[in-house]
């Protein structure tokens, strides 16, 4: 059954998830090519390098939510940050703490990108827009809308990794799910299941009815920018399209 995003009789959390699924990047041609085994591993390394540059803005913006949020939201954000930094493991059996930045650099090295190359990565226009939108929402939008937006972003990582990246790594690239090289993808398949579930529960608690329309708009923009950020990589690295620049640049 397809959820009608603008049907006022549909629970708001279902409408938020419908926005996420409308733009779900597991369906993007880039990840469909990975699923088929036709995508060069280096392209996934470039994607991860861009993700690292996105995280440079996204993670500090969590502090803006801590400043204005009630205690239960603060605790959820702090736990999320601790897991990202490798100070705590996700609350599931068999998991240990891992610094997520280290996992990014490890995979990128296997994909042919040195740490210096990753650090020197220049954000594409859509990656810039996505990072700045994320920071703006966590700082300025209603708390419930910010939680909704976060749930649509981290919530995508679950199916993206469980249905696309992890099976593709095993089938086409020689990496089994327990290989530390792809630890980032395996970790986020489960960690973001925890995170997004907490975010959507807290969103339901704190999102005021008067902010429903705004929350859906904020989520739509974030999801579209996530999709467009993957498109930037697809156009440059797979289609080989050169950017349109002024003469002499």
Beta strands, then each sheet from edge to edge (+ up, - down):
end
